[in-house]
Amino acid sequence: MKKYLLIVLAIVLAASCGPKDGDYTFYFCSTNDVHGRYFDSLYVGNNTAASLLAVSSTVDSIRKAAGQENVILIDAGDCVQGDNASYYFNYVDTLTPHLYARMANYMGYDAVVVGNHDIEAGHPVYDRLRKELACPFLAANALRTSSSSGTAGRPKPYFQDYLVITRAGIRIAILGFTNPNIRNWLSPDLWSGMEFTTLIPYVQEYVDKVRKREKPDIVIVAAHTGTGPELTPEQVSAVKSSGAGTGQPLYENQGLALLQTLRGVDFVICAHDHSPVTVQTDTICLINSGSHCRNVGLGRIDFTVRDGKITSRSHSATLVPVHKENVDTAMRSFFRKDYEAVKAFTVEPVGKLEVPFVTRDSYTGMCPYIDFIHTVSLGCEPAQISFAAPLTYDGTVSPGTLVYNDLFKIYPYENQLFVVRMTGQEIKDYLEYSYGQWINTVSGPGDGHLLKIRNTPDPRTGSMRWSFAGRAYNFDSAAGIVYDVDVTKPQGERVTVRSMASGEPFHADSTYCVAMTSYRASGGGGLMREGAGIDTDRIDERTVARYPEIRNLIYDAIREAGTLSADAVSDRSRLGSWSFVPEKVAGPMLEKDMELVFGD
């Protein structure tokens, strides 16, 4: 009798903890790729931008309309890189609790996913965030390389893998995953103690485990991966039947692949490629809010509970534009001292500039902006040759006094500088691959476009616009050598290296020390692996020197020079030269294509 009463009591308690019969609606607000855009001010002048202050206002309006208990707030990664405020609290003020953690706590985030640029900030930064965030910092596929093992003999995740939130008796599971391609983005010391596994079929395995263990009513997968391409029906069938992965082409951007193949999941929140989009099927929705706080992703799920069970459910997803001027004024006041500290740091004079740095000029040939990056890189022993790409798509730093804020236009990322051994043939092959992403083979001014550009809808506005087909941050040029790029010849035959900058011969079978970013040395953009044929998993065997973040090297170079003159920035005896040839073909076509892309 006693045993019977205990069983009845257990059933009653279980029923009382579960959802009551009725209709339910939950909203899932998402951000991603904030990239340090915490404040609406750009610190110099009166320009403003979308920010977490405006996101807070947007989310608060949704909470007021729907009821705070019915709204879940998630960020899908890349929180602490890209802007003055994140840099300041990453590397300058390392004693005060990190500003992003305090802002996320203030806004009531329920979960934050680890992005590749969060890992780029280094152990001291993301390990601080793990401790200071009130919500979990999630990355189930960042696995410890120590001998300790988790479920079924798998290594344990370095970060928390998932959480379960209970609202009105409804159990909501949020599983977080980082970008699996981090090893090809970043120097190994930045992710020491971890290894990363691809998302397919790993996410499905994890979903199945969590569903069995936690019995959630709603499942959210938040992954720092790009939207990516759709799978073919054959690929979808293969993944669902065998659990096999989908191959290297989807390694970087697997959002749609997850949407097409996951079972038992209500929403996929993705990120990374900065392309705002929502995709909806009968059973699952994908949300990518874009980047830099321009939108809030909004997922909605409606369902009915009868006799303690969900009998029906429906999903929808949309993007809510963030109006940059509509900020949370209370939040702005609360973090005012932090803003003032960041501003004081970023408007501090560094030196003087006598020649304008115009980043778009990098696409048509040598220019002071990219010359300066090469000059800094070649100043790092034992570098003989430098590879560099424009990392600001279209920016200008005008002559005059330089402040630290200008350095974020010159070099927006926290890449380290590596010096790597390469043969002359590998250098030539590398450059062939780089220009292959950048230009087409043409016969004359009437033969299409020289630059690889396309007229497609702007993902932010929907209007048609011309843009590069590839990522401009992979358009590497070289310095330290003299070479031509013949636009009338096919890839593999375009680049002719005539000599070293000094006039000494350049030999295909000689070995040279080449300066490049840690991103490039680790495989980013494919130039080393696909272009030069170098196994970047073994890059340590070729690396002869490592230097600090390139922006710090730039800062030191400006401080030492005092004034950056045209001669100091573009010393041809040191940099060598390169150009598109024949000029009578390349010149007019470049001018026409640049007019299409930039308009003004």
C-alpha positions as CSV (number, residue, x, y, z in Angstrom):
1,M,0.0,0.0,0.0
2,K,2.8,2.4,0.9
3,K,4.6,1.6,-2.4
4,Y,1.3,2.3,-4.3
5,L,0.9,5.7,-2.5
6,L,4.5,6.7,-3.4
7,I,3.8,5.9,-7.0
8,V,0.6,7.9,-7.1
9,L,2.4,10.8,-5.3
10,A,5.2,10.7,-7.9
11,I,2.7,10.8,-10.8
12,V,0.8,13.8,-9.2
13,L,4.1,15.7,-8.6
14,A,5.2,15.1,-12.2
15,A,1.9,16.3,-13.5
16,S,2.0,19.4,-11.4
17,C,5.5,20.3,-12.7
18,G,4.6,19.8,-16.3
19,P,2.6,22.1,-18.6
20,K,-1.0,22.8,-17.9
21,D,-3.5,22.3,-20.7
22,G,-3.9,25.3,-22.8
23,D,-2.4,27.3,-25.7
24,Y,1.1,28.6,-25.4
25,T,3.3,31.1,-27.4
26,F,7.0,31.6,-27.0
27,Y,9.3,34.0,-28.8
28,F,13.0,33.5,-29.4
29,C,15.0,36.7,-30.0
30,S,18.4,36.3,-31.5
31,T,21.5,38.4,-32.2
32,N,24.8,37.4,-33.8
33,D,28.1,38.9,-35.0
34,V,27.7,41.9,-32.7
35,H,31.5,42.4,-33.2
36,G,31.9,44.8,-30.3
37,R,29.1,47.2,-31.4
38,Y,28.1,47.9,-27.8
39,F,27.6,51.7,-28.0
40,D,25.7,53.7,-30.6
41,S,28.5,56.4,-30.9
42,L,31.5,55.8,-33.2
43,Y,33.6,57.9,-30.8
44,V,34.8,60.4,-33.3
45,G,32.5,63.0,-34.7
46,N,28.7,62.7,-34.5
47,N,28.2,59.5,-36.4
48,T,26.1,56.8,-34.8
49,A,25.4,53.1,-35.5
50,A,23.1,50.3,-34.5
51,S,24.2,48.9,-31.1
52,L,23.4,46.7,-28.2
53,L,21.7,49.8,-26.7
54,A,19.2,49.7,-29.5
55,V,18.9,46.0,-29.4
56,S,18.0,46.2,-25.7
57,S,15.2,48.7,-26.6
58,T,13.9,46.4,-29.3
59,V,13.9,43.3,-27.2
60,D,12.3,45.1,-24.3
61,S,9.4,46.1,-26.5
62,I,8.9,42.5,-27.5
63,R,9.0,41.4,-23.8
64,K,6.4,44.1,-22.9
65,A,4.1,42.9,-25.6
66,A,4.5,39.2,-25.2
67,G,5.3,38.9,-21.4
68,Q,8.9,38.6,-20.2
69,E,8.5,34.9,-19.3
70,N,7.5,34.1,-22.9
71,V,10.7,35.6,-24.5
72,I,14.1,33.8,-24.7
73,L,17.2,35.9,-25.8
74,I,20.1,34.2,-27.5
75,D,23.3,35.4,-29.1
76,A,25.0,33.2,-31.7
77,G,28.6,34.4,-31.3
78,D,31.3,36.8,-32.4
79,C,30.7,39.2,-29.5
80,V,34.1,40.5,-28.4
81,Q,36.0,41.5,-31.6
82,G,35.7,44.3,-34.1
83,D,35.1,47.5,-32.3
84,N,36.9,49.9,-30.0
85,A,34.9,48.9,-26.9
86,S,35.6,45.2,-27.2
87,Y,39.3,45.8,-27.9
88,Y,39.6,48.0,-24.9
89,F,38.1,45.5,-22.5
90,N,39.9,42.6,-24.2
91,Y,43.4,44.0,-23.9
92,V,43.6,47.4,-22.2
93,D,41.4,47.2,-19.1
94,T,41.7,43.5,-18.2
95,L,40.8,44.0,-14.5
96,T,37.3,45.4,-14.7
97,P,34.8,42.7,-15.5
98,H,34.4,42.6,-19.3
99,L,31.9,45.1,-20.7
100,Y,30.2,42.6,-23.0
101,A,29.5,40.2,-20.0
102,R,28.1,43.1,-18.0
103,M,25.9,44.3,-20.9
104,A,24.7,40.8,-21.7
105,N,23.8,40.3,-18.1
106,Y,22.0,43.6,-18.0
107,M,20.0,42.7,-21.1
108,G,19.1,39.3,-19.7
109,Y,20.5,37.0,-22.3
110,D,19.6,33.4,-21.7
111,A,22.5,31.9,-23.7
112,V,25.5,33.1,-25.7
113,V,27.3,31.0,-28.2
114,V,31.1,31.1,-28.8
115,G,32.1,32.5,-32.2
116,N,35.4,32.0,-34.0
117,H,36.3,35.7,-33.4
118,D,35.6,35.2,-29.7
119,I,38.3,32.4,-29.7
120,E,40.5,34.8,-31.7
121,A,40.6,37.1,-28.6
122,G,42.5,34.4,-26.8
123,H,42.2,32.3,-23.6
124,P,42.4,35.3,-21.2
125,V,39.4,36.9,-22.8
126,Y,37.0,34.0,-23.4
127,D,37.9,32.3,-20.2
128,R,37.0,35.6,-18.4
129,L,33.7,35.6,-20.2
130,R,32.9,32.0,-19.1
131,K,33.2,33.2,-15.5
132,E,31.5,36.6,-15.9
133,L,28.5,35.9,-18.0
134,A,25.4,35.2,-15.9
135,C,24.2,32.9,-18.7
136,P,26.1,29.9,-20.3
137,F,28.8,30.4,-22.9
138,L,28.0,27.5,-25.2
139,A,30.1,25.4,-27.7
140,A,29.3,21.7,-27.5
141,N,31.7,20.9,-30.4
142,A,34.8,22.6,-28.8
143,L,36.1,19.4,-27.3
144,R,38.9,19.2,-24.7
145,T,42.1,17.5,-25.8
146,S,42.8,16.2,-22.3
147,S,42.3,12.6,-21.4
148,S,39.0,13.2,-19.6
149,S,36.0,11.9,-21.4
150,G,32.3,12.6,-21.5
151,T,29.4,10.5,-22.6
152,A,30.2,7.4,-24.6
153,G,33.9,8.0,-24.4
154,R,33.8,11.4,-26.2
155,P,36.0,14.2,-24.9
156,K,34.2,16.7,-22.7
157,P,33.3,20.1,-24.2
158,Y,35.6,22.9,-23.1
159,F,32.6,25.2,-22.8
160,Q,29.1,24.4,-21.6
161,D,27.2,22.4,-24.2
162,Y,23.5,23.1,-23.5
163,L,21.0,24.4,-21.0
164,V,17.4,23.7,-20.3
165,I,15.0,26.5,-19.3
166,T,11.6,25.8,-17.8
167,R,8.9,28.4,-18.4
168,A,5.3,27.7,-17.3
169,G,6.1,24.1,-17.1
170,I,7.5,24.0,-20.7
171,R,11.0,22.7,-21.0
172,I,13.2,24.6,-23.6
173,A,16.6,23.1,-24.5
174,I,19.2,25.4,-26.1
175,L,22.2,23.7,-27.6
176,G,25.2,25.8,-28.7
177,F,27.9,25.0,-31.3
178,T,30.8,27.1,-32.5
179,N,32.3,27.3,-36.0
180,P,34.0,24.0,-36.8
181,N,36.6,25.6,-39.1
182,I,38.4,27.5,-36.4
183,R,41.6,25.6,-36.9
184,N,41.8,27.1,-40.4
185,W,41.2,30.6,-39.1
186,L,43.4,30.9,-36.0
187,S,46.8,30.2,-34.6
188,P,46.7,27.0,-32.5
189,D,47.8,28.8,-29.3
190,L,44.5,30.7,-29.3
191,W,42.5,27.5,-29.0
192,S,45.0,25.4,-27.0
193,G,43.4,22.5,-25.1
194,M,40.6,22.2,-27.7
195,E,39.7,20.5,-30.9
196,F,36.6,21.2,-33.1
197,T,34.3,18.8,-34.7
198,T,32.1,19.4,-37.8
199,L,28.4,20.0,-37.2
200,I,27.0,17.2,-39.3
201,P,26.3,14.6,-38.0
202,Y,27.5,15.8,-34.5
203,V,24.6,18.2,-33.8
204,Q,22.0,15.5,-34.5
205,E,23.8,13.1,-32.2
206,Y,23.8,15.8,-29.5
207,V,20.1,16.6,-30.0
208,D,19.2,13.0,-29.7
209,K,21.2,12.7,-26.4
210,V,19.6,15.8,-24.9
211,R,16.1,14.8,-26.0
212,K,16.6,11.4,-24.3
213,R,18.1,12.9,-21.1
214,E,16.1,16.1,-20.6
215,K,12.7,15.4,-22.4
216,P,12.4,19.0,-23.7
217,D,9.3,20.3,-25.3
218,I,11.2,22.8,-27.5
219,V,14.7,22.4,-28.9
220,I,16.8,25.3,-30.2
221,V,20.1,24.8,-32.0
222,A,22.3,27.9,-32.0
223,A,25.4,27.5,-34.1
224,H,28.1,30.0,-35.2
225,T,28.1,28.8,-38.8
226,G,27.0,30.6,-41.9
227,T,23.8,29.9,-43.7
228,G,25.6,28.1,-46.5
229,P,24.2,26.3,-49.6
230,E,21.3,23.9,-49.6
231,L,22.0,20.2,-49.8
232,T,20.9,18.1,-52.8
233,P,18.1,15.6,-52.1
234,E,20.7,12.8,-52.3
235,Q,22.9,14.5,-49.7
236,V,19.9,15.0,-47.4
237,S,19.0,11.3,-47.8
238,A,22.5,10.2,-47.1
239,V,22.8,12.3,-43.9
240,K,19.5,11.1,-42.5
241,S,20.0,7.5,-43.4
242,S,23.7,7.0,-42.5
243,G,24.6,10.0,-40.3
244,A,27.5,10.8,-42.6
245,G,28.9,14.3,-42.9
246,T,28.4,16.4,-46.0
247,G,32.1,17.1,-46.9
248,Q,34.6,19.9,-46.7
249,P,32.6,22.4,-48.9
250,L,30.0,22.8,-46.1
251,Y,32.5,22.8,-43.3
252,E,32.5,26.6,-42.9
253,N,28.8,27.3,-43.4
254,Q,26.3,24.6,-42.5
255,G,23.2,26.4,-41.5
256,L,20.9,25.2,-44.3
257,A,22.4,21.8,-44.1
258,L,21.3,21.6,-40.5
259,L,17.9,22.9,-41.3
260,Q,17.4,20.2,-44.0
261,T,18.7,17.3,-41.9
262,L,17.9,17.9,-38.2
263,R,15.1,15.9,-36.6
264,G,13.5,16.9,-33.3
265,V,14.6,20.6,-33.6
266,D,12.3,23.6,-33.7
267,F,14.7,26.5,-34.6
268,V,18.2,26.7,-36.0
269,I,19.9,30.0,-35.2
270,C,23.0,30.6,-37.3
271,A,25.5,33.4,-37.8
272,H,29.0,34.0,-39.1
273,D,28.4,35.1,-42.7
274,H,26.7,38.4,-41.8
275,S,23.8,37.7,-44.2
276,P,20.4,38.3,-42.7
277,V,17.9,35.6,-43.7
278,T,15.0,33.5,-42.4
279,V,13.9,30.2,-43.9
280,Q,10.8,28.3,-42.8
281,T,9.5,24.8,-43.4
282,D,6.5,22.9,-41.9
283,T,8.6,21.7,-38.9
284,I,11.6,23.9,-38.4
285,C,12.8,27.5,-39.0
286,L,16.3,29.0,-39.6
287,I,17.2,32.5,-38.4
288,N,20.3,34.5,-39.2
289,S,20.0,38.1,-38.0
290,G,23.0,39.4,-40.0
291,S,25.5,41.4,-38.0
292,H,26.4,44.5,-36.1
293,C,23.0,44.8,-34.3
294,R,21.1,45.8,-37.5
295,N,18.3,43.2,-36.9
296,V,16.9,41.1,-34.1
297,G,15.9,37.6,-35.3
298,L,12.5,36.7,-34.0
299,G,11.2,33.2,-33.9
300,R,7.7,32.3,-32.7
301,I,6.3,29.0,-31.7
302,D,2.6,28.3,-30.9
303,F,1.4,25.1,-29.5
304,T,-1.5,23.5,-27.7
305,V,-1.3,21.2,-24.6
306,R,-4.0,18.6,-24.0
307,D,-3.9,16.1,-21.2
308,G,-0.3,17.2,-20.4
309,K,0.9,16.6,-24.0
310,I,1.6,18.9,-26.9
311,T,-1.0,18.1,-29.5
312,S,-0.1,20.7,-32.2
313,R,2.6,23.2,-32.9
314,S,3.4,25.8,-35.5
315,H,6.5,27.9,-36.2
316,S,7.3,31.2,-37.8
317,A,10.4,33.4,-38.1
318,T,11.1,37.0,-39.2
319,L,13.7,39.8,-38.8
320,V,12.9,42.9,-36.8
321,P,14.9,45.9,-38.0
322,V,16.8,47.7,-35.2
323,H,16.5,51.5,-35.3
324,K,19.8,52.8,-34.2
325,E,18.3,56.0,-32.7
326,N,15.9,54.1,-30.5
327,V,18.2,53.2,-27.7
328,D,17.7,52.0,-24.1
329,T,18.5,55.3,-22.4
330,A,18.6,53.7,-18.9
331,M,21.2,51.2,-20.2
332,R,23.2,54.0,-21.9
333,S,23.3,55.9,-18.6
334,F,24.2,52.8,-16.6
335,F,27.3,52.1,-18.8
336,R,28.3,55.8,-19.4
337,K,31.6,55.5,-17.5
338,D,32.6,52.6,-19.6
339,Y,31.8,54.5,-22.8
340,E,33.9,57.5,-21.6
341,A,36.8,55.3,-20.8
342,V,36.7,53.7,-24.3
343,K,36.4,57.1,-26.0
344,A,39.3,58.6,-24.1
345,F,41.5,55.7,-25.2
346,T,40.4,55.7,-28.8
347,V,40.8,59.4,-29.4
348,E,44.3,59.5,-28.0
349,P,46.7,60.9,-30.7
350,V,49.1,58.3,-32.1
351,G,51.0,60.2,-34.9
352,K,50.5,62.0,-38.2
353,L,49.6,60.9,-41.7
354,E,50.6,62.9,-44.8
355,V,49.0,60.7,-47.5
356,P,45.4,59.4,-47.5
357,F,44.7,55.7,-46.9
358,V,41.9,54.7,-49.2
359,T,41.2,51.0,-48.9
360,R,39.2,50.6,-52.1
361,D,42.4,51.5,-54.1
362,S,43.8,48.1,-53.1
363,Y,41.5,46.4,-55.6
364,T,43.2,48.0,-58.6
365,G,46.9,47.9,-57.7
366,M,49.4,49.3,-55.2
367,C,48.3,52.1,-53.0
368,P,49.5,53.8,-49.8
369,Y,47.0,51.9,-47.6
370,I,48.2,48.4,-48.5
371,D,51.8,49.6,-48.9
372,F,51.8,50.6,-45.3
373,I,50.6,47.1,-44.1
374,H,53.3,45.5,-46.2
375,T,55.9,48.0,-44.8
376,V,55.0,47.0,-41.2
377,S,55.1,43.3,-42.1
378,L,58.5,43.5,-43.8
379,G,59.8,45.3,-40.7
380,C,59.4,42.0,-38.8
381,E,62.6,39.9,-39.1
382,P,63.3,37.7,-40.9
383,A,60.6,38.6,-43.4
384,Q,61.7,39.0,-47.1
385,I,58.2,39.0,-48.7
386,S,54.8,40.0,-47.4
387,F,51.3,39.0,-48.2
388,A,48.4,41.3,-47.3
389,A,44.8,42.0,-48.2
390,P,42.4,44.9,-47.6
391,L,40.6,44.2,-44.4
392,T,38.4,47.3,-44.5
393,Y,36.2,46.9,-47.5
394,D,35.8,50.6,-48.2
395,G,37.3,53.1,-45.8
396,T,39.3,56.3,-45.8
397,V,41.8,57.7,-43.3
398,S,42.4,61.3,-44.2
399,P,45.8,63.1,-43.7
400,G,46.2,64.7,-40.4
401,T,46.5,63.6,-36.8
402,L,46.0,59.9,-36.3
403,V,44.1,58.7,-33.2
404,Y,43.9,55.1,-32.0
405,N,40.3,55.0,-33.5
406,D,41.9,55.3,-37.0
407,L,43.8,52.0,-36.4
408,F,40.5,50.1,-36.5
409,K,39.9,51.4,-40.1
410,I,43.5,50.5,-41.1
411,Y,43.3,47.1,-39.4
412,P,40.0,46.0,-37.9
413,Y,41.0,42.4,-36.8
414,E,43.2,41.0,-34.0
415,N,45.3,38.8,-36.3
416,Q,48.8,37.9,-35.3
417,L,51.7,38.1,-37.8
418,F,53.5,34.9,-38.8
419,V,56.7,34.6,-40.8
420,V,56.6,31.3,-42.8
421,R,59.1,29.6,-45.1
422,M,57.8,29.1,-48.7
423,T,59.5,28.2,-51.9
424,G,59.4,30.6,-54.9
425,Q,57.1,28.2,-56.7
426,E,54.7,28.1,-53.7
427,I,54.7,32.0,-53.6
428,K,53.9,32.1,-57.3
429,D,51.1,29.5,-57.0
430,Y,49.7,31.4,-53.9
431,L,49.5,34.6,-55.9
432,E,47.9,32.8,-58.9
433,Y,45.1,31.5,-56.6
434,S,44.7,34.9,-54.9
435,Y,44.2,36.8,-58.2
436,G,42.0,33.9,-59.4
437,Q,39.5,35.0,-56.7
438,W,39.8,38.6,-57.7
439,I,39.9,38.9,-61.5
440,N,38.6,37.3,-64.7
441,T,40.6,36.6,-67.8
442,V,39.7,39.2,-70.5
443,S,40.8,39.9,-74.0
444,G,39.9,43.6,-74.1
445,P,37.7,46.4,-72.8
446,G,34.5,44.9,-74.4
447,D,35.0,41.5,-72.8
448,G,32.8,41.5,-69.7
449,H,34.2,42.5,-66.3
450,L,37.8,42.3,-65.3
451,L,37.0,42.3,-61.6
452,K,35.0,39.3,-60.4
453,I,31.8,41.2,-59.6
454,R,28.1,40.4,-59.7
455,N,24.8,42.3,-59.6
456,T,22.8,40.7,-56.8
457,P,20.3,41.8,-54.1
458,D,21.8,43.5,-51.1
459,P,21.0,41.2,-48.2
460,R,20.4,44.2,-45.9
461,T,18.1,46.2,-48.2
462,G,16.9,43.8,-50.9
463,S,17.9,46.3,-53.7
464,M,20.2,45.3,-56.5
465,R,23.9,46.3,-56.2
466,W,27.2,45.3,-57.7
467,S,29.7,43.6,-55.3
468,F,32.6,41.3,-55.4
469,A,31.8,37.6,-55.9
470,G,34.6,36.7,-53.4
471,R,35.6,38.1,-50.0
472,A,37.8,41.1,-50.4
473,Y,39.8,40.1,-47.3
474,N,41.2,37.2,-49.4
475,F,42.5,39.4,-52.1
476,D,46.2,39.1,-51.2
477,S,48.9,41.0,-53.0
478,A,52.6,40.7,-52.3
479,A,55.5,43.0,-51.5
480,G,59.2,42.5,-51.4
481,I,59.1,41.3,-55.0
482,V,58.5,42.8,-58.5
483,Y,55.8,41.1,-60.5
484,D,53.1,41.5,-63.1
485,V,49.6,40.1,-63.3
486,D,48.6,39.6,-67.0
487,V,44.8,39.9,-67.1
488,T,44.7,38.3,-70.6
489,K,46.1,35.0,-69.4
490,P,44.3,32.2,-67.5
491,Q,44.8,31.4,-63.8
492,G,48.1,29.6,-63.4
493,E,49.8,31.8,-66.1
494,R,49.0,35.3,-65.0
495,V,51.8,36.0,-62.5
496,T,55.3,36.7,-63.6
497,V,57.8,37.4,-60.8
498,R,60.7,39.4,-62.2
499,S,62.9,39.9,-59.2
500,M,63.2,40.6,-55.6
501,A,62.5,44.3,-54.6
502,S,66.3,44.7,-54.3
503,G,66.8,43.6,-57.9
504,E,68.3,40.3,-56.9
505,P,66.9,37.3,-58.9
506,F,63.8,35.4,-57.7
507,H,64.1,31.7,-58.0
508,A,61.2,29.1,-58.0
509,D,63.4,26.6,-56.1
510,S,64.7,29.0,-53.5
511,T,63.2,29.3,-50.0
512,Y,61.9,32.7,-48.7
513,C,60.6,34.0,-45.4
514,V,57.1,35.3,-46.0
515,A,55.1,37.5,-43.5
516,M,51.4,36.8,-43.4
517,T,48.5,36.9,-40.9
518,S,47.9,34.0,-38.5
519,Y,44.5,33.6,-40.3
520,R,46.2,33.0,-43.6
521,A,49.0,30.8,-42.2
522,S,46.3,28.7,-40.5
523,G,44.5,28.1,-43.7
524,G,42.0,31.0,-43.9
525,G,40.7,31.7,-47.4
526,G,42.4,28.5,-48.8
527,L,45.3,30.4,-50.3
528,M,47.9,28.4,-48.5
529,R,46.3,25.0,-48.9
530,E,44.4,25.3,-52.2
531,G,46.8,27.8,-53.8
532,A,50.3,27.0,-52.6
533,G,49.6,23.3,-51.8
534,I,50.8,23.7,-48.2
535,D,49.3,21.5,-45.4
536,T,48.4,24.2,-42.9
537,D,47.8,21.5,-40.2
538,R,51.6,21.4,-40.1
539,I,52.3,25.1,-40.4
540,D,54.4,25.0,-37.2
541,E,57.1,23.2,-39.2
542,R,57.4,26.2,-41.5
543,T,56.9,29.0,-39.1
544,V,60.1,30.8,-38.2
545,A,58.7,33.7,-36.2
546,R,55.5,34.8,-34.5
547,Y,54.7,38.5,-33.7
548,P,51.9,40.1,-31.7
549,E,48.6,41.4,-33.1
550,I,49.2,43.3,-36.3
551,R,47.3,46.4,-35.1
552,N,49.8,46.6,-32.2
553,L,52.6,46.4,-34.7
554,I,51.0,49.2,-36.7
555,Y,50.6,51.3,-33.5
556,D,54.3,50.8,-32.7
557,A,55.3,51.7,-36.2
558,I,53.4,55.0,-36.2
559,R,54.6,56.0,-32.8
560,E,58.2,55.3,-33.9
561,A,57.8,57.2,-37.2
562,G,55.9,60.1,-35.7
563,T,54.8,61.2,-39.2
564,L,53.9,58.8,-42.0
565,S,55.1,60.4,-45.3
566,A,54.4,59.1,-48.8
567,D,58.1,58.1,-49.1
568,A,58.0,56.2,-45.8
569,V,54.8,54.4,-46.6
570,S,55.6,53.4,-50.2
571,D,59.3,52.8,-50.5
572,R,59.6,50.9,-53.7
573,S,63.2,49.8,-53.0
574,R,61.8,47.9,-50.0
575,L,58.3,46.9,-51.3
576,G,59.0,46.2,-54.9
577,S,56.1,46.7,-57.2
578,W,53.2,45.0,-59.0
579,S,50.6,46.0,-61.5
580,F,47.9,44.6,-63.8
581,V,49.1,44.3,-67.4
582,P,48.6,45.2,-70.2
583,E,47.7,48.6,-68.8
584,K,45.7,49.6,-72.0
585,V,43.3,46.6,-71.3
586,A,43.4,46.6,-67.5
587,G,43.1,50.4,-66.8
588,P,39.8,51.1,-68.5
589,M,38.2,47.9,-67.4
590,L,39.2,48.5,-63.7
591,E,37.8,52.0,-63.9
592,K,34.5,50.8,-65.2
593,D,34.1,48.0,-62.7
594,M,35.1,50.2,-59.8
595,E,32.4,52.7,-60.8
596,L,29.8,49.9,-60.8
597,V,30.8,48.6,-57.3
598,F,31.4,51.9,-55.5
599,G,29.3,54.3,-57.6
600,D,30.8,57.5,-56.4
